[in-house]
Amino acid sequence: MPDGSHLLLDCRGARVLELRAPGDETNFFWTSGSDQSSWNIGGDRTWISPEVDVFVPNFPDTSVFGVPQQVDPGAYQFAEDSLLRGRCTLTLSRSRSVAEIEIVKSWTPAPDPLDARHVRYAGYTQKTELGGPSADALAVWNIVQVPYGGEVILPVHGVAVPQMYFGAIPDEDILSSPGRIRYLARHSGLAKFGIRPAETTGRIGYLWPSDDAMNLVVRNVTVDPAVIYGDVPWSDPTYMNRPACPIQICAVNADIGVYVELEHHAPPGKADVAQLWAYRGAPAAVHEIAEHLLGARAQ
């Protein structure tokens, strides 16, 4: 990037596999560093939702969950600098219809919105376009994997109620108060929750320590509260009538890995444009940035 931000793009899942600040060798993202044949290699990837239609092939039988190879790793090709293009055909589990889509991703600079001094900064703007004859039935689903053991900060409107998708979160690990939700990723297992369209501000923040520095990643997205999003909870049949959530947090501390996923879904059939802002530096300086961008310091 012109500002010195280093992005390592990978065709698998149309990923940004690494994001590093100028002169810094530390990746802001979690990566597996091992099985490169797996879908679960980390970074900032693109999947397709609703999850129940694409990843649960025998629904309403939910005993089988699988990542379609058409989606990840997919068949993406570099069309030109900083542009990946791929096509895939999917069979949707609820309707049993065949969906043909095209995904095009591109990256451009994202200047530091605060022009913060005395910290290291890296960022980008990511555009994900969804086309093809079946695009209106599906949605862009973008997912950032970050190291475990930090704190999620979600600015919200009013007092928002986290909507559980699966797993359980101890009461002491999640706090919903006026203007924000805070979640501490520190227990074993898998858990996922979402925030409804009218409650989210469109920002997802994550703070975690490393060595003598504090790290902050902020995803900035556009959420339309008037849109009906498609990704409903599916792990329990009684969940299927709950509202779909465009902003989701998934915590994984299990045999498949140890990381947190910052997830967001675009409206069905629409392009997604999102920024990612990342900071590393002295804890006091990074906490101040978090307060400006997210309305809260870490606990």
C-alpha positions as CSV (number, residue, x, y, z in Angstrom):
1,M,0.0,0.0,0.0
2,P,1.2,3.6,-0.6
3,D,1.4,4.2,3.2
4,G,3.7,1.2,3.7
5,S,1.0,-1.2,5.0
6,H,2.0,-4.7,3.9
7,L,-0.7,-7.1,2.7
8,L,-0.1,-10.7,1.7
9,L,-2.9,-11.8,-0.5
10,D,-3.7,-15.5,-1.0
11,C,-6.0,-17.1,-3.6
12,R,-7.3,-19.5,-1.0
13,G,-10.6,-18.1,0.2
14,A,-9.6,-14.8,-1.4
15,R,-7.7,-13.9,1.8
16,V,-5.5,-11.2,3.2
17,L,-3.3,-13.7,4.9
18,E,-1.0,-11.1,6.5
19,L,-1.3,-7.5,7.5
20,R,1.8,-5.7,8.8
21,A,2.6,-2.1,9.6
22,P,5.5,-0.3,7.9
23,G,8.8,-1.7,9.3
24,D,7.1,-4.3,11.5
25,E,7.3,-8.0,10.9
26,T,4.4,-8.9,13.2
27,N,1.2,-10.1,11.6
28,F,-2.0,-8.5,13.0
29,F,-3.9,-11.7,12.0
30,W,-4.0,-15.2,13.5
31,T,-2.6,-17.8,11.1
32,S,-2.3,-21.5,11.6
33,G,1.3,-21.8,10.5
34,S,0.9,-25.5,9.8
35,D,-1.6,-27.4,7.7
36,Q,-1.7,-25.4,4.5
37,S,-4.2,-27.9,2.9
38,S,-6.9,-26.9,5.4
39,W,-9.4,-24.0,5.0
40,N,-8.5,-22.9,8.5
41,I,-5.2,-21.0,7.7
42,G,-6.3,-17.7,9.2
43,G,-6.3,-14.1,7.9
44,D,-9.2,-12.1,6.5
45,R,-11.3,-14.4,4.3
46,T,-14.6,-14.4,2.4
47,W,-17.3,-17.0,2.8
48,I,-20.9,-17.0,1.6
49,S,-24.1,-16.9,3.7
50,P,-26.7,-17.9,4.9
51,E,-24.5,-20.4,6.6
52,V,-27.3,-22.9,7.0
53,D,-27.8,-23.1,3.2
54,V,-24.1,-23.3,2.2
55,F,-22.4,-25.1,5.1
56,V,-25.1,-27.4,6.5
57,P,-25.8,-29.7,3.5
58,N,-28.4,-31.9,5.1
59,F,-30.5,-29.4,7.0
60,P,-32.7,-29.8,9.1
61,D,-30.2,-32.5,10.1
62,T,-27.4,-30.4,11.5
63,S,-25.0,-33.3,12.3
64,V,-22.9,-32.5,9.2
65,F,-21.1,-29.2,8.8
66,G,-18.7,-28.8,5.9
67,V,-16.8,-26.0,4.1
68,P,-17.5,-26.3,0.4
69,Q,-14.3,-26.3,-1.5
70,Q,-16.0,-24.1,-4.1
71,V,-16.0,-21.4,-1.5
72,D,-12.8,-22.1,0.4
73,P,-10.2,-22.5,-1.0
74,G,-12.3,-21.7,-4.1
75,A,-11.0,-21.1,-7.6
76,Y,-9.9,-17.5,-7.3
77,Q,-7.5,-16.0,-9.9
78,F,-5.6,-12.7,-9.9
79,A,-7.2,-10.6,-12.6
80,E,-4.9,-7.7,-12.0
81,D,-3.0,-6.1,-9.2
82,S,-5.0,-6.3,-5.9
83,L,-8.0,-8.0,-7.6
84,L,-9.2,-11.6,-7.1
85,R,-12.0,-13.1,-9.1
86,G,-13.7,-16.4,-8.7
87,R,-16.9,-18.3,-9.7
88,C,-18.6,-21.2,-8.0
89,T,-21.8,-23.3,-8.1
90,L,-23.5,-24.2,-4.8
91,T,-26.5,-26.4,-3.9
92,L,-28.5,-24.6,-1.2
93,S,-29.7,-27.0,1.6
94,R,-33.1,-25.5,2.4
95,S,-34.4,-24.9,-1.2
96,R,-32.2,-27.6,-2.9
97,S,-31.7,-25.0,-5.7
98,V,-28.5,-24.6,-7.5
99,A,-26.8,-21.2,-7.1
100,E,-24.2,-19.8,-9.5
101,I,-22.3,-16.8,-8.3
102,E,-19.2,-14.7,-9.0
103,I,-17.1,-13.1,-6.3
104,V,-14.7,-10.2,-7.1
105,K,-12.4,-8.7,-4.4
106,S,-10.2,-5.7,-4.5
107,W,-8.1,-3.7,-2.0
108,T,-7.2,0.0,-1.8
109,P,-5.6,2.1,0.9
110,A,-7.4,3.1,4.1
111,P,-5.6,6.0,5.8
112,D,-5.5,6.1,9.5
113,P,-8.8,7.8,10.5
114,L,-7.1,9.4,13.5
115,D,-3.7,10.1,12.0
116,A,-2.4,8.7,15.3
117,R,1.2,9.4,16.3
118,H,3.6,7.2,18.3
119,V,1.9,4.0,17.2
120,R,2.3,1.7,14.2
121,Y,-0.6,1.6,11.8
122,A,-1.7,-0.6,8.9
123,G,-5.0,-0.7,7.1
124,Y,-6.9,-1.3,3.9
125,T,-10.3,-0.9,2.3
126,Q,-11.7,-4.1,1.0
127,K,-14.5,-4.3,-1.6
128,T,-16.3,-7.6,-2.2
129,E,-18.7,-7.8,-5.1
130,L,-21.2,-10.6,-5.5
131,G,-22.6,-11.3,-9.0
132,G,-24.1,-14.0,-11.1
133,P,-27.7,-15.2,-11.7
134,S,-28.1,-16.4,-8.1
135,A,-26.6,-13.5,-6.2
136,D,-29.8,-12.2,-4.7
137,A,-30.3,-15.4,-2.7
138,L,-26.8,-15.2,-1.1
139,A,-24.6,-12.7,0.8
140,V,-21.0,-11.8,1.2
141,W,-19.6,-13.0,4.6
142,N,-16.2,-11.6,5.6
143,I,-14.3,-13.0,8.5
144,V,-11.1,-11.7,10.3
145,Q,-9.2,-14.2,12.5
146,V,-7.2,-12.6,15.3
147,P,-5.2,-14.1,18.3
148,Y,-7.2,-15.4,21.2
149,G,-7.1,-14.0,24.7
150,G,-8.2,-10.4,24.0
151,E,-11.3,-8.3,24.4
152,V,-14.0,-7.5,21.9
153,I,-15.5,-4.1,22.0
154,L,-18.7,-3.5,20.1
155,P,-20.2,0.0,20.0
156,V,-24.0,-0.3,19.9
157,H,-27.1,1.9,20.0
158,G,-28.8,1.7,23.4
159,V,-28.5,-1.5,25.4
160,A,-28.1,-4.4,22.9
161,V,-28.9,-8.0,23.6
162,P,-26.3,-10.5,22.2
163,Q,-28.0,-13.2,20.1
164,M,-26.4,-16.6,20.8
165,Y,-25.8,-18.6,17.7
166,F,-24.1,-21.6,19.4
167,G,-22.1,-22.5,22.5
168,A,-22.3,-20.7,25.9
169,I,-20.5,-17.7,27.3
170,P,-20.0,-17.3,31.1
171,D,-21.8,-14.3,32.5
172,E,-18.5,-12.8,33.7
173,D,-17.1,-12.8,30.2
174,I,-19.7,-10.6,28.5
175,L,-21.2,-7.3,29.5
176,S,-23.9,-5.4,27.7
177,S,-24.2,-1.8,28.9
178,P,-25.5,1.5,27.3
179,G,-23.5,2.1,24.2
180,R,-21.4,-1.0,24.0
181,I,-20.9,-4.8,24.4
182,R,-17.7,-6.1,25.8
183,Y,-16.6,-9.7,25.6
184,L,-13.5,-11.3,27.0
185,A,-12.2,-14.3,25.0
186,R,-10.6,-16.5,27.8
187,H,-12.5,-19.8,28.1
188,S,-12.2,-23.1,26.2
189,G,-14.8,-24.3,23.7
190,L,-16.6,-22.6,20.9
191,A,-19.2,-19.9,21.1
192,K,-20.8,-17.4,18.7
193,F,-23.1,-14.4,19.2
194,G,-24.5,-11.7,16.9
195,I,-25.8,-8.2,17.1
196,R,-29.0,-7.2,15.3
197,P,-29.0,-4.6,12.5
198,A,-30.7,-1.8,14.5
199,E,-28.4,-2.2,17.4
200,T,-25.0,-2.2,15.8
201,T,-23.0,0.9,14.8
202,G,-21.1,-1.1,12.2
203,R,-17.8,-1.2,14.1
204,I,-16.1,-4.2,15.6
205,G,-13.0,-3.7,17.8
206,Y,-10.6,-6.2,19.3
207,L,-7.7,-5.5,21.7
208,W,-5.0,-7.9,22.8
209,P,-1.5,-7.7,24.3
210,S,1.7,-9.1,22.8
211,D,5.1,-8.7,24.4
212,D,5.4,-5.0,25.5
213,A,2.8,-3.7,23.1
214,M,-1.0,-3.5,22.8
215,N,-2.8,-4.4,19.5
216,L,-6.1,-3.1,18.2
217,V,-7.9,-4.2,15.1
218,V,-11.1,-2.3,14.1
219,R,-13.4,-3.4,11.3
220,N,-15.6,-0.6,10.0
221,V,-18.7,-1.7,7.9
222,T,-22.0,-0.3,6.7
223,V,-25.1,-1.8,8.2
224,D,-28.6,-0.9,7.0
225,P,-31.2,-1.4,9.8
226,A,-34.0,-1.5,7.2
227,V,-32.5,-4.6,5.5
228,I,-33.5,-8.1,6.3
229,Y,-30.2,-10.0,6.7
230,G,-30.1,-13.7,5.9
231,D,-27.8,-15.4,8.4
232,V,-30.0,-16.8,11.1
233,P,-28.8,-19.1,13.9
234,W,-29.2,-22.7,12.9
235,S,-27.6,-24.9,15.6
236,D,-30.9,-25.2,17.5
237,P,-34.2,-25.5,15.5
238,T,-35.8,-23.0,17.9
239,Y,-33.2,-20.4,16.9
240,M,-34.4,-20.3,13.3
241,N,-37.1,-17.7,14.1
242,R,-34.6,-15.3,15.7
243,P,-33.5,-12.2,13.8
244,A,-30.5,-12.5,11.5
245,C,-27.4,-10.6,12.7
246,P,-25.0,-8.8,10.3
247,I,-22.3,-8.5,13.0
248,Q,-21.1,-11.7,14.7
249,I,-18.3,-12.7,17.0
250,C,-17.0,-16.3,17.1
251,A,-14.6,-17.5,19.8
252,V,-12.7,-20.7,19.1
253,N,-10.5,-22.4,21.7
254,A,-10.6,-26.0,20.6
255,D,-8.8,-28.6,18.6
256,I,-9.3,-26.7,15.3
257,G,-7.4,-23.7,16.6
258,V,-7.3,-20.9,19.2
259,Y,-8.5,-17.6,17.8
260,V,-11.4,-15.1,17.6
261,E,-13.4,-14.3,14.5
262,L,-14.7,-10.8,13.7
263,E,-17.5,-11.4,11.2
264,H,-19.9,-9.4,9.2
265,H,-22.5,-10.1,6.5
266,A,-23.6,-7.8,3.7
267,P,-27.2,-7.5,2.6
268,P,-28.2,-10.3,0.2
269,G,-27.0,-9.8,-3.3
270,K,-25.1,-6.6,-2.5
271,A,-21.5,-5.5,-2.6
272,D,-19.6,-5.0,0.7
273,V,-17.1,-2.2,1.3
274,A,-15.3,-2.3,4.6
275,Q,-12.2,-0.8,6.2
276,L,-9.8,-2.5,8.5
277,W,-7.7,-0.3,10.8
278,A,-4.9,-1.9,12.9
279,Y,-2.7,-0.3,15.5
280,R,0.3,-1.5,17.6
281,G,2.1,0.4,20.3
282,A,2.3,1.4,23.9
283,P,-0.8,0.3,25.9
284,A,-1.8,3.8,26.9
285,A,-1.6,5.1,23.4
286,V,-3.6,2.2,21.9
287,H,-6.2,2.4,24.6
288,E,-6.7,6.0,23.8
289,I,-7.3,5.1,20.1
290,A,-9.8,2.5,21.2
291,E,-11.7,5.1,23.2
292,H,-11.9,7.4,20.2
293,L,-12.9,4.8,17.6
294,L,-15.0,2.5,19.8
295,G,-16.1,4.6,22.8
296,A,-14.4,2.5,25.4
297,R,-11.0,1.6,26.8
298,A,-10.2,-2.0,27.6
299,Q,-11.1,-3.4,31.0
